[in-house]
Amino acid sequence: MLKNLACRFCILPVLFVLLLPGCDKKSEPVPVKNSEAKMSSSLPPAAEKTAAILWPEHIEPSHIDMELKQTSPRIYYVEGPPGTPTDNEGFMSNAGVIITNDGVVVFDALGTPSLAYRLYHLIRQVTDKPVVKVVTSHYHADHIYGLQVFKEMGAEIIAPEGARDYLASDEAENRLNERRESLFPWVNEHTYVVKPDRYISEDTTFTVGDVKLSLIVLGSTHSQGDLMVRVEPDNVLFSGDLIFDGRIPFVAGSNPEIWLQRLKELDISQINAVVPGHGAVSRNPQQALAFTRDYLEYLHHSMGEAVENLTAFEEAYAQTDWSQYESMPAFLANRVNAYFIYLRLEANSVK
């Protein structure tokens, strides 16, 4: 039985490859030169106020709609639409923008250099201050392939300690190679994984201009390493992929028990808004936290009963009432999430 379980876990990467949001290919950075640029041939209607974008030669022009939405006086974000990581030119996650007196702090950098460059031009519509730091919630592909754009501009890249484990793994290079095919030409031979300038292993607070940033380290929850950022005085929380609201989370490949524990421990009573890693901003932080917590608990309860009763997964999934979730964005991930939890609980039951 243990041998069979091991084999079933071996095929999980194949099952999850189009659903996992998650490669240090030794490609060298290509500097942006004024002489190496191309104009975007067509422009999306949403949020594009400039007449045209001057694209660096090594970055493929992007034509997707992207809108910079204001959350508070200093804070903006862009919201990726629901879908798989290879839909919509790779735009399916969020990125945050924090404007301070001393420069701009970006939270997460999106899933391609093209998307990050579009984000940069949206930032230019609201401020001429430089991007000085990029804080990364975790090292999954849909949040990090845009880092090179800001790194080449001189920004400091900050990431949780777990990013070090990701960069040392085969997953890092394998994922990049996969995205160079599935997201070509927006991820291509010029795309590389940026190593952080600074790793964060414990809760850290620092100030940029008139803004206080509190980095909350979560350990290995959704990924090998996750963190959130609380922005004061706005009291807005960038939660990364720890909190979702009204949208199915990506659970496969996570440490769901620790994830649940962190949600139960998290105090957001003083938070005015949560900007998640995917989906719209929540003005009801307690509701958003409860949604994610309840979803994880429901997965554990329903799949746990099946494992305890020795019910096959297909039968268990068909018998489970998913009606409260099936109309939500990203429900496509639900079956994979349930299977991941089922296998995890099944493996634990024979230890």
Helices and strands as residue ranges (DSSP letters): H 2-10, H 12-16, E 37-39, E 54-56, E 69-72, E 75-78, G 88-90, E 95-100, E 103-107, H 113-124, E 131-135, H 141-144, H 147-151, E 156-160, H 162-168, H 170-182, E 198-200, E 204-208, E 211-219, E 226-232, E 236-240, H 256-265, E 273-276, H 285-308, H 313-319, H 332-349
